[in-house]
C-alpha cells in the first residue's frame, strides 16, 4: 500500500468516530509541529500534504483545513525544499490557502492582495480578536511567501501589506502562539539593509519580544535573531551567544518542537561558519 493510501486510511476513522471537521483541521498541523525528527517529517510531509489537499477539495470552505494547509505548505516550502522554483510554487499554494481561510473567517479579508494598502490597513484595524487565528495565519504565511520570493522586488514590496497584518495580531494578543508574531516582525524588519528601508534596531526589539513571550522556548527566534540582526550589526559576541544557547536548550515544546529542531540545525550551521563571517 502506498504511503498516501496509508495516510488516507488513518484519517478516515477520525471522521467515522465523530471527530468534527473543524477540530480535525485545527489539530492536523500539531502532528507535524510536535514531531522531534526532522528527517521523518522531511520524508513524509509531501504525502501528508497531498492528503490535506484532498480534504480541502472535499471541504473547500473549511477554515480549519485551509489554515492547516497554509501553515504546513509554508513550513515545507521554507524549511525542507532547496530547489528555488519548487519552493516558490509551494509557497504560492500556502498563500492561496491562507487567503481563502481568511476570506472564510471574515469577508472583509477576501481581497487583501488586490485592494490599496491604505484600504487594507483600515480593514485590518477593524478585525477583532474573534478572527485572530485567520489573521495570524495569513500574515505569517504571507511573510514566509515574501521570504521565499525575496529575489523578486515586486514580492518584497508586499511587505507593506504583510506587516500591518502581523502588527494587528500583536495588538489583539501580544502572546498569541507563544509570541511568534514578534519573531516574524523581526525578520520582516531585517530583510533589507537600513539604507534600503530596513529597520535593524526595531527588528532587535521584536526578536527580544519573541524570546521573552515564549519564556525563551522559541529557539527559532534566537537563531533568526543571530542570523538577521547580529550578523547585520556585525556583533559576533551576541551572534555566538544566541546560537550556543540554542544548541544547549531542550527542543521539546508543544507546537514548537519541530521548529526548535530546525533552529538547532541552523544554529550549528551558522556557528560553524562564524569565524569566516566575522
TAWODA-V505789 format. One record per pair of residues at least 24 apart in sequence whose ideal C-beta (glycine too) atoms are under 10 Angstrom apart, sorted by the first residue. I is the first residue (numbers start at 0). GAP is how many residues later the second one is. Records with the same first field share a line. If there is no record, write none. Layout:
# TAWODA-V505789
I = GAP ; GAP
This chain:
# TAWODA-V505789
1 = 45
2 = 40 ; 41 ; 43 ; 44 ; 45 ; 47 ; 48
3 = 42 ; 43 ; 44 ; 45 ; 46 ; 47 ; 50
4 = 42 ; 46
5 = 41 ; 45
6 = 37 ; 40 ; 41 ; 43 ; 44 ; 45 ; 47
7 = 39 ; 42 ; 43 ; 46 ; 47
9 = 41
10 = 37 ; 40 ; 41 ; 43 ; 44
14 = 40
19 = 44
20 = 34 ; 37 ; 38 ; 41 ; 42 ; 43 ; 44
21 = 37 ; 40 ; 41 ; 42 ; 43
22 = 41
23 = 31 ; 35 ; 38 ; 40 ; 41 ; 44
24 = 27 ; 30 ; 31 ; 34 ; 37 ; 38 ; 39 ; 40 ; 41 ; 42 ; 43 ; 44 ; 76
25 = 37 ; 38 ; 39 ; 41 ; 42 ; 107
26 = 37 ; 41
27 = 24 ; 27 ; 36 ; 37 ; 39 ; 40 ; 41 ; 43 ; 44
28 = 35 ; 38 ; 39 ; 40 ; 41 ; 42 ; 43 ; 46 ; 226 ; 229
29 = 38 ; 224 ; 225 ; 227 ; 228
30 = 41
31 = 36 ; 39 ; 40 ; 43 ; 44 ; 225 ; 226
32 = 38 ; 39 ; 42 ; 220 ; 221 ; 222 ; 223 ; 224 ; 225 ; 226
33 = 218 ; 219 ; 220 ; 221 ; 222 ; 223 ; 224 ; 225
34 = 222 ; 223 ; 226
35 = 215 ; 216 ; 221 ; 222 ; 224 ; 225
36 = 220 ; 221 ; 224
37 = 41 ; 42 ; 220 ; 223 ; 224 ; 226 ; 227
38 = 222
39 = 218
40 = 31 ; 34 ; 35 ; 38 ; 39 ; 217 ; 220 ; 221
41 = 34 ; 37 ; 38 ; 39
42 = 37
44 = 27 ; 28 ; 30 ; 31 ; 34 ; 35 ; 213
45 = 30 ; 34 ; 35 ; 44
47 = 24 ; 28
48 = 24 ; 27 ; 41 ; 44 ; 45
51 = 45
52 = 40 ; 44
55 = 41 ; 44 ; 45
59 = 40 ; 44
60 = 39 ; 40 ; 42 ; 43
61 = 38 ; 39 ; 42
62 = 37 ; 38 ; 39 ; 40 ; 41 ; 42 ; 43 ; 68 ; 70 ; 71 ; 74
63 = 37 ; 40 ; 69
64 = 32 ; 35 ; 36 ; 39
65 = 30 ; 31 ; 32 ; 33 ; 34 ; 35 ; 36 ; 37 ; 38 ; 39 ; 68 ; 71
66 = 30 ; 31 ; 33 ; 34 ; 35 ; 37 ; 38 ; 66 ; 67 ; 69 ; 70 ; 71 ; 74
67 = 29 ; 33 ; 69
68 = 24 ; 25 ; 27 ; 28 ; 29 ; 31 ; 32 ; 68 ; 72
69 = 24 ; 25 ; 26 ; 27 ; 28 ; 29 ; 30 ; 31 ; 32 ; 64 ; 67 ; 68 ; 70 ; 71 ; 72 ; 74 ; 75
70 = 26 ; 27 ; 30 ; 65 ; 66 ; 69 ; 70 ; 73
71 = 25
72 = 24 ; 25 ; 68 ; 71
73 = 24 ; 63 ; 66 ; 67 ; 68 ; 69 ; 70 ; 71 ; 73 ; 74
74 = 66 ; 69 ; 183 ; 184 ; 187
76 = 64 ; 67 ; 68 ; 70 ; 71
77 = 63 ; 65 ; 66 ; 67 ; 69 ; 70 ; 184
78 = 65 ; 141 ; 179 ; 180 ; 183 ; 186 ; 187
79 = 182
80 = 67
83 = 64 ; 65 ; 67
86 = 60 ; 61 ; 62
87 = 57 ; 60 ; 61 ; 63 ; 64 ; 67
88 = 59
89 = 55 ; 58
90 = 50 ; 51 ; 53 ; 54 ; 55 ; 56 ; 57 ; 58 ; 64
91 = 53 ; 56 ; 57
92 = 52
93 = 43 ; 47 ; 48 ; 50 ; 51 ; 54
94 = 43 ; 46 ; 47 ; 49 ; 50 ; 51 ; 53 ; 54 ; 63
95 = 45 ; 49
96 = 40 ; 41 ; 44
97 = 36 ; 38 ; 39 ; 40 ; 41 ; 42 ; 43 ; 44 ; 46 ; 47
98 = 35 ; 38 ; 39 ; 42 ; 43
99 = 38
100 = 32 ; 33 ; 36 ; 37 ; 40
101 = 25 ; 29 ; 31 ; 32 ; 33 ; 34 ; 35 ; 36 ; 37 ; 39 ; 40 ; 63
102 = 31 ; 35
103 = 30
104 = 25 ; 26 ; 27 ; 28 ; 29 ; 30 ; 32 ; 33
105 = 24 ; 25 ; 28 ; 29 ; 32
108 = 25 ; 26 ; 29 ; 56
111 = 26 ; 27 ; 30 ; 49 ; 50 ; 53
112 = 25 ; 29 ; 45 ; 48
114 = 46
115 = 45
116 = 40 ; 41 ; 43 ; 44 ; 47
119 = 40 ; 41 ; 44 ; 45
120 = 39 ; 40 ; 42 ; 43 ; 44 ; 46 ; 47
121 = 42
122 = 41 ; 45
123 = 37 ; 40 ; 41 ; 42 ; 43 ; 44 ; 45 ; 47
124 = 39 ; 43 ; 46
125 = 42
126 = 38 ; 41 ; 42 ; 44 ; 45
127 = 40 ; 44
128 = 40 ; 42 ; 43 ; 44 ; 47
129 = 42
130 = 37 ; 41
131 = 36 ; 37 ; 39 ; 40 ; 41 ; 44 ; 45 ; 49
132 = 36 ; 43 ; 44
134 = 30 ; 31 ; 33 ; 34 ; 37 ; 41 ; 46
135 = 29 ; 30 ; 32 ; 33 ; 34 ; 36 ; 37 ; 40 ; 41 ; 44 ; 45 ; 48
136 = 28 ; 32 ; 40
137 = 24 ; 27 ; 28 ; 31
138 = 24 ; 25 ; 26 ; 27 ; 28 ; 29 ; 30 ; 31 ; 42 ; 45 ; 46 ; 49
139 = 25 ; 26 ; 29 ; 37 ; 40 ; 41 ; 43 ; 44
140 = 24 ; 43
141 = 24 ; 42
142 = 38 ; 40 ; 41 ; 42 ; 44 ; 45 ; 48
143 = 40 ; 43
145 = 41 ; 42 ; 45
146 = 37 ; 40 ; 41 ; 44
149 = 41 ; 42
155 = 35 ; 36 ; 40 ; 41
158 = 29 ; 30 ; 32 ; 33 ; 38
161 = 26
162 = 25 ; 26
165 = 40
169 = 36 ; 39 ; 43
173 = 35 ; 38 ; 39
174 = 37 ; 38 ; 39
175 = 37
176 = 36 ; 37 ; 41 ; 78 ; 79
177 = 32 ; 35 ; 36 ; 37 ; 39 ; 40 ; 43 ; 75 ; 76 ; 77 ; 78
178 = 27 ; 30 ; 31 ; 32 ; 33 ; 34 ; 35 ; 36 ; 38 ; 39 ; 42
179 = 30 ; 33 ; 34 ; 38 ; 40 ; 41 ; 75 ; 76 ; 79
180 = 25 ; 28 ; 29 ; 32
181 = 24 ; 25 ; 26 ; 27 ; 28 ; 29 ; 30 ; 31 ; 32 ; 36 ; 39
182 = 24 ; 26 ; 27 ; 28 ; 30 ; 31 ; 35 ; 37 ; 38 ; 39 ; 40 ; 41 ; 42 ; 45 ; 76
183 = 26 ; 37 ; 40
184 = 24 ; 25
185 = 24 ; 25 ; 35 ; 38 ; 39 ; 42 ; 43
186 = 33 ; 34 ; 37 ; 38 ; 40 ; 41 ; 42
187 = 40
188 = 39 ; 40
189 = 34 ; 35 ; 37 ; 38 ; 39 ; 41 ; 42 ; 43
190 = 37
192 = 39
193 = 38
197 = 30 ; 34
199 = 28 ; 29 ; 30 ; 32 ; 33
200 = 28 ; 32
202 = 25 ; 26 ; 29 ; 30
203 = 24 ; 25 ; 26 ; 28 ; 29 ; 31 ; 34
204 = 24
206 = 35
210 = 31 ; 34
213 = 39 ; 42
214 = 38
215 = 29 ; 33
216 = 32 ; 33 ; 34 ; 35 ; 36 ; 37 ; 38 ; 39 ; 43
217 = 35 ; 37 ; 38 ; 41 ; 42 ; 45
218 = 24 ; 26 ; 27 ; 28 ; 30 ; 31 ; 32 ; 34 ; 37 ; 38 ; 40 ; 41 ; 42 ; 43 ; 44 ; 45 ; 47 ; 48
219 = 26 ; 36 ; 38 ; 39 ; 40 ; 41 ; 42 ; 43 ; 44 ; 46 ; 47
220 = 25 ; 35 ; 38 ; 42
221 = 24 ; 27 ; 38 ; 41 ; 45
222 = 24 ; 36 ; 37 ; 39 ; 40 ; 41 ; 42 ; 43 ; 44 ; 45 ; 46 ; 47 ; 48
223 = 39 ; 42
225 = 40 ; 41 ; 44 ; 45 ; 48
226 = 39 ; 40 ; 42 ; 43
229 = 40 ; 44 ; 48
230 = 39 ; 43 ; 46 ; 47
233 = 43 ; 44
234 = 43
235 = 38 ; 39 ; 41 ; 42
236 = 41
238 = 31 ; 32 ; 35 ; 38 ; 39
239 = 30 ; 31 ; 34 ; 35 ; 38
241 = 25 ; 28 ; 29
242 = 24 ; 25 ; 26 ; 27 ; 28 ; 29 ; 31
243 = 27
245 = 24 ; 25
246 = 24
